[in-house]
Amino acid sequence: MKFLRSGDQLGPTDETYPSSQSLVTNDFFSASGHSFLPGKLDLKPDTGNIEEAELSLRESGVLNYEEARALLGRYEYQKGNLVAALHVFEGIDIAVVTPKIKIALSRNGERRKRHSHNHGEPEMSIHSVGLLLEALFLKTKSLQALERFKEAAQSCKVIMDIVESSLPEGLPDNFGAECKLQETVSKAVELLPELWKLADCPREATLSYRRALLYQWNLDAGTTAKIQKEFVVFLLYSGGEVMPPNLRSQMDGSFVPGNNIEEAILLLMILLRKVSLNRIEWDPSILDHLSFALSISGGLSSLADHLEELLPGTIHRSERFYDLALCYYGADKDTTALDLLGKLLHGRERPKHVPGLLMASKICCENPPLAEEGVSFAQRAVESLDGKCTQLENVAKLYLGVSLSAHSKLAVSDSEKFERQSEALQALETAGRMTRMIDPLVLYHLSLEYAEQRKLDDALHYAKYVVKLEGGSNVKGWLLLARILSAKKQFLDAESIINAALDQTGKWDQGDLLRTKAKIQIAQNQLKNAIETYTQLLAVLQIQRKSFGSWKKLYKDNRDRARNLEVEIWHDLAHVYISLSQWHDAETCLSKSKAIKPYSASRCHALGIMYEAKGLYKEALKAFGDALNIDPGHVLSLISTAKVLRHCSNKSNPAVRSFLTDALRHDRLNASAWYNLGLFHKAEGTISSLVEAAECFQAAQSLEESAPLEPFR
């Protein structure tokens, strides 16, 4: 049998490498265990190469030039001679053999579909196809090892292009198994996206991932899952937004992802479904990535659903309780989260689970009626830690202080309130010392507690330190500092702070800052400037709302917050126009507010203030009543109702006192409530009532002198 076809042209002689003819004859036969070079030891026969050669010879009766190079290149690659292997592989003219490979692949695929045998020999055997495609893959691996990533990716892509164009409907089952063709294709499909990433070509990497997952490559379940997980990581953490898929083959009405996050979530849901069907093994990273993706997209309720669908034993029972609690807490379902934490922290489960105790304390301290439970959870966390972890103990002390502060507001007597406030300050100061006074969060709550106790100098000191530590990056620090300055009646300084904050924050974070600035301007009787500031803020919110329109799910929390802020701005503007007796403008503002939020206690209150200013007291009382129907604890409406009743009826009407005491029950630091209660006692005219009136006026004056333009918290 011939070794080379008589018509093949061999390459020219090179000074560095032997001629193509010598490479094909001498080195190939050396690889096969038959050295014809004098002075050289015979190598151990490579049975794999010999078998490939024999198969090709049996089927075609000839081993052509490209096949010989493929075998020799594989031999050099196996020895680790990557440069030599690459030189050999580059001698294969892939453009010449590609048509023959395609014909062989398509004919072989057709025979398998028909389950029949065609005795007409194709121009190239399937073993030769496998050999040449493997040569292309080894060339790719050589280029990758030499860090020529873009060339490696282009070489790898050729393999996939040939196979896909030859078999447009996908690879049949067990296709090319006898010559490792399927193995070569699978490795190429898995490698190509990685090569494009190494070549810094994110667009090509994205297309390669989608191509790997959408075409029928006959990959096993494990390989497909690996590619899906790698694509998820690329989508979530690559730092750039890839182009959304254009899936023309999708059925009508089917979901097509619109951005990185949606595509990653879809892939992760597919992976979870495969786990539940026992098609792939459980991988905890799937849940980690899904948690991250759904957290930033506002889909924590959906994440909770997936956690509940996991088969028993996939994750530990206590871990499931904790993860579900995190989901429901993030989805603003505090009660559900707290119920789950109660199950986790039960005596039969994990009563000393510190993260669960801290989370339960955090939920409770954010819900004033649950503040006492928050104190208990925080104390249990401190006891469970017992000095084992300073960082977590700091957090426990912080939540203990915040919980005690919230609990103090529920105190019945002043002495009880003072005691809880002292304990809160003590816990927060301890947390501050443990963190060497460099934790901005601890110092923020410490400043906040001092401010609410009207210890404004200490509050101002820590608020300035918070802004310094955070480098002005947190709007909350700026706002607290400005509100403390407004409580000290240093309005010019407060406005300067707000202006500095506006210079250092993006447009989307300026809502609360601009609103505070407008209130500072109102306090200085700069009503025209305040109206301009509110107008500027409404313009920002309008642009923001349009931007959120195409990202409804991703920005749900921000969108809701912006919506509520816009409602309050219209109410603020209405109050400004009422003070200027511009009734039409005030009514326009209130109608704008109603269109956004039909039921609002503050809108009804503003409407009542307008009626009161017009002298329509009956209508005013009805509006204040509507506000209290919506929110029975709306302090401003309670005070306004008492004022109108006192004006329209007997000065010592018991209902007046009832409304004012109810207002003080909800807000004992409200100067207006104390002042109006003083007027009520004064109208009674008795000695004891005059003494009570004096005490009320004194309290009102003290509180007014230290009252911020907006609540500190």
PyMOL commands that set and color helices and strands:
alter all, ss='L'
color gray80, all
select helices_A, chain A and resi 20-31+47-60+65-79+82-90+94-114+126-145+149-166+177-179+181-198+202-214+221-237+260-276+284-296+300-309+317-330+334-344+354-365+368-385+390-408+414-434+440-452+456-470+475-487+491-504+507-509+511-523+527-551+556-579+583-596+601-614+617-630+635-648+654-666+671-684+687-705
alter helices_A, ss='H'
color red, helices_A
deselect
rebuild
show_as cartoon
